[in-house]
Amino acid sequence: MNQISYKGGFKYQLAEPYEVETGITGYTNAKTKWFFLSPTGCLTINSGYAWDGPSGPTIDSKNFMRGSLEHDVLYQAIRLGLLPARFKAIADQRLKTVCLEDGMSKIRAWWVVKGLEIGGRKSTLPSRRQKICYAP
């Protein structure tokens, strides 16, 4: 019988490449198959990138999707050691900014960031890297 290997936990997959200026500059090693953060701060996320969307007790609304994408990539870069852990706060603030730009209410955006301040740190730890599963 053939065995498959897979990773779970993803709900969304980027259909087209996405580029955004992050203000995070000076990093030359922040690159994977799925994203690249240039030394000038331009984040390019390749089509096919998969993420879990907004996390926690929340609703996956349109005004949360772009922010969750950027946030998940930045947290992944921290988990992989491509960005220092101190960028967690910058990633969290960027999420809030993007969600507000996309029409999220100020109180909901505040609540999202408050939740990340309380429980988000564990998601930046290397031990939280996506594990490969096997079946059967």
C-alpha positions as CSV (number, residue, x, y, z in Angstrom):
1,M,0.0,0.0,0.0
2,N,1.3,3.5,-0.8
3,Q,1.7,6.0,2.0
4,I,1.0,9.7,1.7
5,S,2.6,12.6,3.7
6,Y,0.6,15.7,4.3
7,K,0.3,18.8,6.4
8,G,-3.1,19.8,7.9
9,G,-4.5,23.0,9.4
10,F,-5.0,25.0,6.3
11,K,-8.2,26.5,5.0
12,Y,-7.1,28.9,2.3
13,Q,-4.7,28.9,-0.6
14,L,-3.5,32.0,-2.4
15,A,-4.7,31.9,-6.0
16,E,-2.3,34.7,-7.3
17,P,1.0,36.2,-6.0
18,Y,0.5,39.0,-3.4
19,E,3.0,41.8,-2.8
20,V,3.0,44.4,0.0
21,E,5.4,46.9,1.6
22,T,5.8,45.9,5.3
23,G,8.3,48.4,6.6
24,I,10.5,45.5,7.9
25,T,13.8,46.2,6.3
26,G,17.4,44.9,6.3
27,Y,16.7,41.1,6.3
28,T,18.4,39.1,3.5
29,N,17.6,35.6,4.6
30,A,13.8,35.9,4.9
31,K,13.0,33.6,2.0
32,T,11.2,30.3,1.5
33,K,9.6,28.5,-1.5
34,W,6.4,30.3,-0.6
35,F,7.4,33.9,0.4
36,F,10.3,36.4,0.2
37,L,10.8,39.5,2.3
38,S,13.2,41.7,0.5
39,P,15.8,43.8,2.3
40,T,13.7,46.9,1.4
41,G,10.7,45.5,3.1
42,C,8.6,44.2,0.2
43,L,6.9,41.0,1.1
44,T,6.0,38.7,-1.9
45,I,3.8,35.7,-1.2
46,N,3.7,33.2,-4.0
47,S,0.5,31.7,-5.4
48,G,-0.2,28.4,-3.7
49,Y,0.7,29.6,-0.2
50,A,-1.7,28.0,2.3
51,W,-2.8,29.5,5.6
52,D,-5.5,28.9,8.2
53,G,-7.1,32.3,7.9
54,P,-8.1,34.2,11.1
55,S,-7.4,32.2,14.2
56,G,-9.1,31.9,17.5
57,P,-12.8,32.5,18.3
58,T,-13.5,34.7,15.4
59,I,-15.3,34.9,12.0
60,D,-13.4,34.5,8.8
61,S,-14.7,37.8,7.2
62,K,-13.3,39.5,4.1
63,N,-12.0,42.4,6.2
64,F,-9.8,39.8,8.1
65,M,-8.4,37.8,5.2
66,R,-5.6,40.0,3.9
67,G,-4.4,40.8,7.4
68,S,-4.5,37.1,8.4
69,L,-2.4,36.2,5.3
70,E,0.3,38.7,6.0
71,H,0.3,37.9,9.7
72,D,0.6,34.2,9.2
73,V,3.6,34.7,6.8
74,L,5.3,37.0,9.3
75,Y,4.7,34.5,12.2
76,Q,6.0,31.7,10.0
77,A,9.2,33.7,9.3
78,I,9.7,34.1,13.1
79,R,9.1,30.4,13.7
80,L,11.6,29.5,11.0
81,G,14.2,31.9,12.5
82,L,14.2,34.2,9.4
83,L,13.0,37.1,11.6
84,P,13.8,37.8,15.2
85,A,11.1,37.1,17.8
86,R,10.8,40.9,18.5
87,F,8.9,41.2,15.2
88,K,5.9,39.5,16.8
89,A,4.6,42.9,18.0
90,I,5.2,44.4,14.6
91,A,3.3,41.5,12.9
92,D,0.4,42.0,15.4
93,Q,0.3,45.8,14.8
94,R,0.5,45.2,11.0
95,L,-2.5,42.8,11.2
96,K,-4.5,45.5,13.0
97,T,-3.6,48.2,10.5
98,V,-4.5,46.0,7.5
99,C,-7.8,44.9,9.0
100,L,-8.7,48.5,9.7
101,E,-7.8,49.5,6.1
102,D,-10.1,46.7,4.9
103,G,-13.0,48.0,6.9
104,M,-12.9,46.1,10.2
105,S,-14.4,48.0,13.1
106,K,-11.9,49.5,15.6
107,I,-13.3,47.5,18.5
108,R,-12.9,44.2,16.7
109,A,-9.4,45.1,15.5
110,W,-8.5,46.0,19.1
111,W,-9.9,42.7,20.4
112,V,-8.0,40.7,17.8
113,V,-4.7,42.3,18.8
114,K,-5.5,42.0,22.5
115,G,-6.0,38.2,21.9
116,L,-2.6,38.0,20.2
117,E,-0.9,39.9,23.0
118,I,-2.4,37.3,25.5
119,G,-2.0,34.1,23.6
120,G,-0.1,34.6,20.3
121,R,3.5,34.1,21.4
122,K,3.3,30.3,21.3
123,S,2.5,30.5,17.6
124,T,5.9,32.1,16.9
125,L,7.9,29.4,18.6
126,P,9.9,26.9,16.5
127,S,8.1,24.1,18.2
128,R,4.9,25.2,16.5
129,R,6.2,24.4,13.0
130,Q,3.8,22.4,10.9
131,K,4.3,18.7,11.4
132,I,4.2,16.2,8.6
133,C,1.6,13.5,9.0
134,Y,1.5,10.1,7.3
135,A,-1.4,7.9,6.2
136,P,-2.4,5.1,6.2
